[in-house]
């Protein structure tokens, strides 16, 4: 059997780790004889450097220039490009090939589902990323429109088109709330290429706690200013330090001088800068709610896991699931900000020992296996109907 992995939406290296991981997973599936990877030239070039232009597993690469700009006429151009390229691929690919869209905008998803009868001889798998969260009712403007597109695509039933969710809780919620049926959906842990890290030193003074990833009101990142203000005495005497690692969006009004960082210029940090700042942290802190992360997974938690940084977070279904799959404790889940503030105060006062801290880091290091290519491949293969679907059966 043959597989095409395509991404006509993500420009540059956006989502490259996921795309490259998905390609590698496909190469390791039994009976797969060829894999094609079609994406932005930045992604195919990076894959070529890492694996060779045509590696031992038979991956062939096709480079495109995906429009990068969004907003206004640029967004229309971007979606138009994606629709045209998707139709070309689906019409031109052979019936022996299963097409996996590693990313697909909700607008193009509607077109792919609506015209599914045109390529009923081949199977299509659409990966659901964070924008599927737009289906929730409290979105406005463009997000509301995109959410409606997702709902429209979900309502169109095609036996040859299924979805791939990036965690079990997301899959479960989509089924539980009747957006999709269980036979329309597969799920995996978000695969990641992890690096090996040596054990971190014992947190010193100050204890460094930071939010990783894009900081926004939607993620409730502004709560960090509240927690920091409650612990202002510790910050002032040099015992505690809070920071934002990444870009900050719509939270500048909450800034109070107790939290460092947060690029408000609308630009992402370079990968090197981003990794360096994460390495400096003793703990990663998150304030997500079930409302926001009901249908999307967090890439930032994977960044924390990659660097083996223990996590402090508000208790949600998603974080509870992640923590439950670890062999030991990988951090702390808090019921509310009061509990989180008290916990951080205890940490600052040395009530978490070096042995406890090292145990958490060891747990996280072991936990990485559950996001490895081999583990995620086994997750897919073990799901009812997946292999038959990839083989072209329905």
ABEGO torsion letter per residue (X at the ends): XBBBBBBAABBEABGAAAAAAAAAAAAABBGBABBBBBBBAAAAAAAAAAAEABBAAGBBBBBBBBBABBEEAAAAAAAAAAAAAAAAAAAABBAABBBBBABBBAAAAAAAAAAAAAAAABBBBBBBBAAAAAABAABBEAAAAAAAAAAAAAABBBAABBBBBABAAAAAAAAAAGABBAAABBBBBBBBBBBBBBBBBBBBOBBBBBBBEBBBAAAGAAAAAAAAAAAAAAAAAGABBBBBBEBBBGAAAABAGABBEEBAAGBBBBAAAAAAAAAABABBBBABBAAAAAABBBAAAAAAAAAGBBBBBBBBAAAAAAAAABABBAEBBBABAAAAAAAAAAAAAGABBAAAAAAAAAAAAAAAAAABAAAAAAAAAABBGAAAAAAGBX
